Amino acid sequence: MNVRSSADHYAAVAHVEQRRSGAPSPSVGTMLLLHGLGGDTTQFDAFLPHLARLPYDLLMPDMRAHGRTELTGDAHEFTFQHLSADIRALLADRAVAQPVIGVGISMGAGVLAALAIQEPRTFAGLVFIRPAWEDRADPANLRAFRDIATLLASQNIAAAAAEFAQSPVYQAVRAESETAADSLMDQFSAPHAAGRRLRLARMPLSTPFASLADLHRIRPPVAVIGTRHDPLHPLAIARNWAASCSATLSVVPPKSADDDRYFTESVAIITAVTNQVRDIASA
């Protein structure tokens, strides 16, 4: 199956959450929210009460082999080029209201960047949250995902999780961030974890662009959000993205179970981008 046929199939079968704007004024467009590797649309649950107040309808798909999207496909389809084609097809299939603002976390940021580089007019504004990929395949910060995929292929889930929990890779992540370490362990309890291990094995080998310089092709407004103490999403990567697409880097507190500032400050940045889009449209 070629890229276009595969993407059209994804658009037809993908699980997508849609929410109408809860703002008092009429909706003025669509906000596309893309989750990270091994995640699903629930990654945005804490954002939704805030985003629902904006005059944008929300479109939240589970990408292939994630969440409630059952489609997996072949190994070669787990690249940013294929995932961005999936999202392009989905936007066309749903005939979403324009303009579209894209918000992506980690892998979701990479998918948005890949699509925006290929087709700069797709998005009126973009927010990249904790990007984790640059222009080199198999980076050290993502190697834990490939380790998990290998373990899931070789033994039962309980044994795989126990072995990974004792690994130096996991221990190093946990020493810096318990939240990041917990997100790695969540991969073992994710739905269809073993059957969907291809996503963990293949996506770290892909890159959303050939060179960081490609980010210059993305049209503003663009915001990049980074955090400290997140070994899976190093702040240095967020800095490089911001510099390459001439965007402001905002450093927010890291995710924490007892501190919601990561969400509230991220929402404030997303809101600022929507305001910029409005100002550009009315100029």
Summary of the structure (lengths in Angstrom):
residues: 283
radius of gyration: 17.9
end to end distance: 44.5
largest distance: 59.5
contacts: 993
relative contact order: 0.15
helix: 51%
strand: 13%
